[in-house]
Amino acid sequence: MKKIELLENEYEIIKDDNNVFDLEEVTSLATDYFKPYDYILGDFSYGKLRLKGFYKNDNKKATKINKYSYLEEYLNNYCAFKCKYFIIEKLLKK
Protein backbone atom coordinates (compact mmCIF):
# COMPACT_ATOMS: atom_id res chain seq x y z
CA MET A 1 0.00 0.00 0.00
CA LYS A 2 0.99 3.62 -0.50
CA LYS A 3 2.67 5.60 2.29
CA ILE A 4 2.11 9.32 2.83
CA GLU A 5 3.29 12.12 5.14
CA LEU A 6 0.57 13.90 7.11
CA LEU A 7 0.58 15.81 10.40
CA GLU A 8 4.30 15.17 10.89
CA ASN A 9 3.68 11.39 10.80
CA GLU A 10 3.89 8.67 8.24
CA TYR A 11 0.64 6.94 7.30
CA GLU A 12 -0.24 4.03 5.08
CA ILE A 13 -3.39 3.99 2.96
CA ILE A 14 -4.96 0.65 3.94
CA LYS A 15 -8.30 1.10 2.13
CA ASP A 16 -9.12 3.40 -0.77
CA ASP A 17 -12.61 2.76 -2.13
CA ASN A 18 -12.60 3.68 -5.84
CA ASN A 19 -9.31 5.57 -5.55
CA VAL A 20 -10.85 8.59 -3.78
CA PHE A 21 -7.90 9.51 -1.54
CA ASP A 22 -6.60 13.00 -2.34
CA LEU A 23 -3.64 14.10 -0.21
CA GLU A 24 -4.18 17.81 -0.91
CA GLU A 25 -7.82 17.66 0.21
CA VAL A 26 -7.00 15.59 3.30
CA THR A 27 -4.15 17.94 4.24
CA SER A 28 -6.51 20.92 4.03
CA LEU A 29 -8.89 19.31 6.57
CA ALA A 30 -6.53 17.42 8.88
CA THR A 31 -5.63 19.39 11.99
CA ASP A 32 -3.65 18.60 15.13
CA TYR A 33 -6.90 17.14 16.50
CA PHE A 34 -6.18 13.99 14.48
CA LYS A 35 -2.56 13.50 15.66
CA PRO A 36 -3.33 11.06 18.51
CA TYR A 37 -5.50 8.74 16.41
CA ASP A 38 -4.13 5.50 14.97
CA TYR A 39 -6.48 5.59 11.97
CA ILE A 40 -8.24 8.33 10.04
CA LEU A 41 -11.36 7.54 8.05
CA GLY A 42 -12.28 9.89 5.24
CA ASP A 43 -15.78 9.54 3.81
CA PHE A 44 -17.47 11.47 1.04
CA SER A 45 -21.04 12.42 1.82
CA TYR A 46 -22.94 14.67 -0.57
CA GLY A 47 -19.73 15.73 -2.31
CA LYS A 48 -17.91 16.74 0.89
CA LEU A 49 -15.00 14.99 2.58
CA ARG A 50 -15.43 14.28 6.29
CA LEU A 51 -12.69 12.94 8.58
CA LYS A 52 -13.08 10.81 11.71
CA GLY A 53 -10.33 9.44 13.95
CA PHE A 54 -10.18 5.94 15.40
CA TYR A 55 -7.85 4.26 17.90
CA LYS A 56 -6.54 0.72 17.86
CA ASN A 57 -8.84 -1.46 19.94
CA ASP A 58 -6.27 -1.90 22.73
CA ASN A 59 -5.46 1.83 23.01
CA LYS A 60 -6.23 3.13 26.52
CA LYS A 61 -7.76 6.31 25.06
CA ALA A 62 -10.27 4.30 23.01
CA THR A 63 -13.98 4.39 23.77
CA LYS A 64 -16.69 2.42 22.00
CA ILE A 65 -17.30 5.06 19.34
CA ASN A 66 -13.66 5.61 18.39
CA LYS A 67 -12.30 2.05 18.45
CA TYR A 68 -11.23 0.63 15.10
CA SER A 69 -13.64 -2.28 15.61
CA TYR A 70 -16.50 0.28 15.52
CA LEU A 71 -15.50 1.65 12.10
CA GLU A 72 -17.81 -0.60 10.05
CA GLU A 73 -20.76 0.30 12.29
CA TYR A 74 -19.86 3.99 11.93
CA LEU A 75 -19.85 3.68 8.13
CA ASN A 76 -23.25 1.98 8.18
CA ASN A 77 -24.93 4.33 10.67
CA TYR A 78 -23.34 7.77 10.23
CA CYS A 79 -22.20 7.95 6.61
CA ALA A 80 -24.17 8.30 3.38
CA PHE A 81 -25.36 4.94 2.02
CA LYS A 82 -22.58 3.27 0.02
CA CYS A 83 -20.37 6.35 0.25
CA LYS A 84 -16.84 6.27 -1.06
CA TYR A 85 -14.21 6.25 1.67
CA PHE A 86 -10.59 5.65 2.60
CA ILE A 87 -8.74 4.59 5.73
CA ILE A 88 -5.20 5.60 6.59
CA GLU A 89 -3.18 4.04 9.41
CA LYS A 90 -0.47 5.87 11.33
CA LEU A 91 2.84 4.05 11.24
CA LEU A 92 5.02 3.99 14.32
CA LYS A 93 8.17 6.03 14.07
CA LYS A 94 11.37 4.08 14.69
HELIX and SHEET records of a PDB file:
HELIX    1   1 ASP A   17  ASN A   19  5                                   3    
HELIX    2   2 LEU A   23  LEU A   29  1                                   7    
HELIX    3   3 ASP A   32  PHE A   34  5                                   3    
HELIX    4   4 LYS A   64  ASN A   66  5                                   3    
HELIX    5   5 TYR A   68  TYR A   70  5                                   3    
HELIX    6   6 LEU A   71  TYR A   78  1                                   8    
SHEET    1   A 5 LYS A   3  LEU A   6  0                                        
SHEET    2   A 5 ASN A   9  ASP A  16 -1                                        
SHEET    3   A 5 TYR A  85  LYS A  90 -1                                        
SHEET    4   A 5 TYR A  39  SER A  45 -1                                        
SHEET    5   A 5 LYS A  48  PHE A  54 -1                                        
END                                                                             
